[in-house]
Amino acid sequence: MLSLNHIPLLRLLIPFIGGIIAVVYLNLNLYHLLYAFGIGLILYLITLSIKNLNTHYKIRWIYGVLLYLNLALAGGSLTALKYNQSADSINTQNDKGQLIIGEIIKAPQIKEKTVKVILSIKGTKQKDQWVNNNGKVIIYLQNDRLSKSIEIGDIISFEPKLENVPPPKNPNEFDFRKYLSYHLIHQQAFLRSNNWVLIQKAPHQTIIKTAHNIRNYLINTLKNKGLEEKELAVASALILGYKDDIDAQLKSAYSSAGAMHVLAVSGLHVGIIFLIFSKVLSFLDKWKWGRITKGILLILILWSYALITGLSPSVMRAATMFSFVVTAKTLNRNSSFFNTLAASAFALLIYNPLLIMEVGFQLSYLAVIGIVIIQPWVNNWFYTKWWLPRKIWEITAVSIAAQIATFPLGLLYFHQFPNYFLLSNLIVIPLALAILCLGITTLCFANIPVIGDYLALGLNHLVKLLNYSVTKIDSLPYSLSENIKFTISDAWLIYTATTCFILLIAYRNFKYMLAGSTLIIAYLLINLNFRITANQQKKLIIYNIPQYSAINFIDGNDNILASDIKLTENRSKMLFHTQNNWINNGVKNEKLVRLDHLIKKHQLSNIYRIDNPNLFNKRNYFQFYDYKIVIIDNSTVLPTQQESLAVDLVSITKNSKFSITEIVNMFNPKQIVIDASNSTYNRERLGNEAKQLNVNYWDITEKGAFEISL
């Protein structure tokens, strides 16, 4: 077992990462960090110059403390500098006649109604003067012929209709604003066809655009060779890193089977490319300058492949790591694998410290660390002299090691666990290796008659076999455990416990057994307490789902959603806004009832009954325990009795024509909610009237979901 003393770069990397994470979560001030870094650096240099300190063994720890402190401050300063350069860098006042110009820096994504592009802002025009500016923004262009023709490197001009990316409008919803901030994007805009113009096509072939064009050419080559639909989509993802054409159902099958990693070009793919071309170029080792030439060519090939496949964090990690390996071999230097791994992480984080927040970056490094540390032990559990069983067990050992290292992050980010990951990896990994090798061979010989056709035919059949295998595994009973509540603190507990058990195996010391067992017991007790609390919860939530009404009753583990959303058409939209909150509250299977059928005055209301003893419904009237709710829509007829009906909440939906005065006189509610199904005009009308009458109201579109615990 290696100690940290043998991995100096890893010892230096840990405080550097600590500084990055501190800035991300604590939002520390850049200037304070720079001042602290300057003072820390001066103190470190002063201590180095004092000979008595340098020779006194007992106080040499001062050097270590100051060095680690400076590394943490350096990581924090770099991160804060990145944030400082991106946030509030695009200053616009939305004045008439003002313009912004920007360059498209990523391939546009064509959607049903919009074309999504990421722009690097070059300048703004204010009061007839052009001002240099910088920063990145997301622009959604109205889908038309011109917007579908734009490419990387094109420059467009548009009116400054930029808005800050809004925070999530529902409890525990995915925070898209935070995700974009890690990519240094803070603003967005929707532009109609008459709000922007294309002022210049890409003036020259940039490296990124060239790589994008090469990838498109290679995808079209596969298509011309007979690969279609699912086979083409999977082959493009596995070989070239292009995943946009994979349909949701197939992607879900790969995820459920635990095979999603083969669709993301990763260290496995880069490693295979490295091995293939290392063998191909081995003849150069015999030349005088062959070793240096081979090293340069290998690095160029690795980064060319990384560029073509889109420079994902896992690919960048692998390409950087193998670049260090190639450089060390070229210079006849032997280095620890962990030092090489730490060096690659250091290089990437200095370039962009916010990569540490990328899920792919975290999973990639943890998987490699897990395979290197854990796989040899697992592999020793079983040995046979027979080749095939030995190879099967080696793949199994790699799968177990990678899963141990990454499953807490999988639970944290995706709240699911593929139960048949061992079975799927036994099939998927060999097939993925074969597809990658055959795919590269097919692309190399595609223009040779007959040979190219037969290679493409074999590739097509291999991809079909892969898709069939994954779909079959996904269809097995209990293939996926999903909707698992798992928090950051849970992840830290499990990772710390796992580390303790690894140290127990390495050093056979009882204290690691005691520490790991204590952490596992703590995790179980925390989750037991959560289950007890969840069984007692009573919550009412009215969600912000644009253009729809959605009212959620959570009673212990019972989960009832009354909504007018059609699951057959918009299930994914509904789950995007609600599922994380259900997981966080410990409820799983929703009971969806059609709100429009419940409140209609006909016999269908008897069919859509709500199966909960504490929730009563009669048309547009709900009572949850003692909490009374009335839903008013555009078809509601107010009762004619003189006395008002006292209710706790009135939810106004579907552009109700009634005024706040009429509603207050009839129901005297403690709370009025204007839900997301109302138009902007109706929301403003009702909101202004509520303000004038000093009535307590909640506009869901503006303020986000309404939530109350009973």
Buried (B, 14 or more C-beta within 10 A) or exposed (E): EEEEEEBEBBBBBEBBBBBBBBBBEEEBEBEEBBEBBEEBBEBBEEBEEEEEBEEEEEEEEBBEEBBBBBBBBBBBBBBBBBBBEBBEBBEBEEEEEBBBBBBBBBBBEEEEEBBBBBBBBBBBBBEEEEEEBEBBBBBBBBBEEBBEEBBBBBBBBBBBBBEEBEEBBBBBBEEBBEBBBBBBBBBBBBBEEEBBEBEEEBEEEBEBBBBBBBBBEBBEBBEEBEBEEBBBBBBBBBBBBBBEEBEEEBBBBBBBBBBBBBBBBBBBBBBBBBEBBBEEBEEBEEEEEBBEBBBBBBBEBBBBBBBBBBBBBBBBBBBBBBBBBBBBBBEEEEBBBBBBBBBBBBBBBEEBBBBBBBBBBBBBBBBBBBBBBBBEBBBEEEEEEEEEEEEBBBBBBBBBBBBBBBBBBBBBEBBBBBBBBBBBBBBBBBBBBBBBBBBBBBBEBBEEEEEBBEBBBBBBEBBBBBBEBBBBBBEBEEBBEBBBBBBEEBBBBBBBBBBBBBBBEEEEEEEBBEBBBEBBEBBEEEBEEBEEEBEEBBBBBBBBBEEBBBBBBBBBBBBBBBBBBEBEEBEEBBEBBBBBBBBBBBBBEBEBBBBBBBBBEEEEBEEBEBEBEBBEBEEBBBBBEEBBBBBBBBEBEBEEEEEEBEBBBBBBBBBBEBBBEEBBEBBEBEBBBBBBBBEEEBBBBBBEBBEEEEBEBBBBBEEBBBBBEB
